[in-house]
Amino acid sequence: PASTTLLPHGGLAVGGVSLTEIAERFDTPAYVLDEGEVRGRCRTYREAFPDAEVLYAAKAFLSRAMVRWMQEEGLGLDVCSAGELELAVTAGFPPERIVLHGNAKSPRDIATALRLGVGRIVIDSPSEIARIAAAVGPHGHQSVMVRVVPGVSAGGHDKIRTDTDDQKFGLSLADGGARHAIAKILSQPQLELTGLHCHIGSQITEVKPYLTALRRMVGLMAHIRDAHGTALPELDMGGGHGIAYRPGEPALDLTLLARQLRTELIESCAAAGLTVPRLVIEPGRAIAGPAGVALYRVLTVKHTGERVFVAVDGGMSDNPRPALYGARYAPRLLGRHSTAECRTATVVGRHCEAGDILAADVDLPGDIHPGDLLAVPVAGAYQLSMASGYNMVGRPPVIAVHEGAARVLVRRETLDDFRSRDIGR
Ligand code: LLP
């Protein structure tokens, strides 16, 4: 991440605070979040997309401080549960700048959205239309969008692909499902269709799939205008902007994306005779990911013929991404300078299964030993938000660093937290 500074003797500082000192003060495992980096990424988005509405996808990582930073940086929020929504609104976020997603919204999700006055609800399936209309009531009003599957292939891993019709999200452009749902929504007086939405995948590093999707979405907008005489004011192109997890890996070029999306939008709208809708985007990973660093302490080191297994005090309960998606990271030794030759090591967690691997086949100094600290950069997105209580290890704390000071945003999960939910006997 950009704000990382190398310190003497193998130290590393983030946000002006030594990571070794954080590990000592707050214990490990711990997640460090660089406030300046998060805010800087928000500003990069606002500058690259000055005419667009930028919604932070809260699923990447959410806390009350994060909510406040997003508000102060002028972003909106994309949430996908009553939980994320309540947290954001109780932390003071204006509900009209929140969009609610979800392929299977519960009655509570819908009721909470209506009670708190959420800006838009994104309709994901035909059956939702009647449910939302009924919840709004005959005299109420709710702005909605429709999630469309434009059928564009993009993105990192099979488990985060949303491009084909053969997955659970959205209404198909190809088989007419989207058109049918749109006609139904337009016939509900209490629902106001403000725009179309698509999210073509995640960890996408190329601009082209976004442009293809955008053309198809504009085509559907033109159809809606022709069939219903309705010009939709918004086009939400979702998130999915890819980042580099290891040095040398490609990331999506945001300036290029912004410029080409804008040109494509203006040109394809002109060709279709449409007024240019306002663009909405929903980045999650690209805002939170590079701003986070995970800190672990080495507990055991096992040498086999092939490689060294370096076991740390966290693992798949705080970062399930390697096990789920084969995600790769670049851990590094922290807090001491080693002159030992590097060896191929596999960094594993402390959980009771062999697949609990944090980083396979990485180069680490051959003299790595119990007590050493490891830092795993680019750990801010989809790690703690997907963390579990496996083996009752407890989820790590989140420590914010900013301008030389560290403070706890989310405290460590304790045995008392586990006990307090266990109320039977
Ligand atoms: N908008 C919608 C409707 C989404 O479903 C998502 C992510 C986003 C925006 C934000 O996407 P991003 O910019 O963060 O890629 N757990 C997986 C990623 C799942 C993404 C789910 N939806 C991972 O760790 O790679």
Boltz pocket constraint, residues with backbone or C-beta under 6 A from the ligand:
constraints:
  - pocket:
      binder: B
      contacts: [[A, 57], [A, 59], [A, 60], [A, 78], [A, 101], [A, 160], [A, 199], [A, 201], [A, 202], [A, 203], [A, 238], [A, 239], [A, 240], [A, 241], [A, 282], [A, 283], [A, 284], [A, 285], [A, 286], [A, 321], [A, 325], [A, 381], [A, 382]]
      max_distance: 6.0
